[in-house]
Amino acid sequence: MPTLFPQSWPAADRQYLYNLALAIAPLLVAFGLINESQIGLILGVIGAALGFTGNLTASRTLRGQRDSGLIE
């Protein structure tokens, strides 16, 4: 069962969401569902959420490598 916490998603899945958001955003503007000033905010929130989870994943991985003695 998939989890709702993006930090456990593979990088490929997070990249897919970035691409999907970038593809859908202009369509939402074109159909008048959102305006041009809102699109930057929406993409910013998506980018911040996925970027945060990517950094959290990297931090957790690095800690695991340090704890196992793989790196100093």
N, C-alpha and C positions, 0 to 999 in steps of 0.2 A: 504494500500500500504506500503510495507516495506521501511524503511529508510536506507540510506547509511551510517549513523553515528553509528558506533558500540557501542557507549556509551549508546544507548537506546535499544540495543539488550538484551534479557534475558541471564542470565549466562549460561543456557543450550545451547543456540545457539553459544555463544563464545567458550564454551568447545567443541562443535561439530566441529568448525573450527580448533581448536588446533589438535584434533584427526585426522581430515581429512588431514591437512598439514603433520602431522607425518606419515600418511599412504601413502600419495602420494610421499613424498620426496624420499624414497628409489627406488620407481618405476622409477622416473625421472632419477636417477643415473643409474639404471640397463639398461634402454633403451638408455642411452647415450645422453639424452637431456640436462643434466647439469653434471658437474663433482663434485668430492668429496669436493673440496675446496669451491665451490659455495653453496653447500647445507647448510653449517653452517651459511653463511650470509643470505640466504633466510629465514631459520627458525628463525634466530635472529630478522630479520625485522618483521616477522609475530608475533613473541612473544612480541616484543616491542610494536607493534601497538595494539594488543589485551590486553596486560598488562596495557598500558596507559589508554585505555578506561575503563578497569575494575576499576582502581584507580579513574578515573574521576567519574564514576558511584557511587562508594562508597562515595566520597567526596560530591557529590550532595545529596545523600540520607541522609548523616549525617547532612548536613546543613539544610535540610528540617525537620529533627527530632529536631534539636536545635531550629529552628524558631518556631516550633509548641509547644515547651516546653516539648516534650517527654523525652529529655535528657538535661543535663546541658552542 
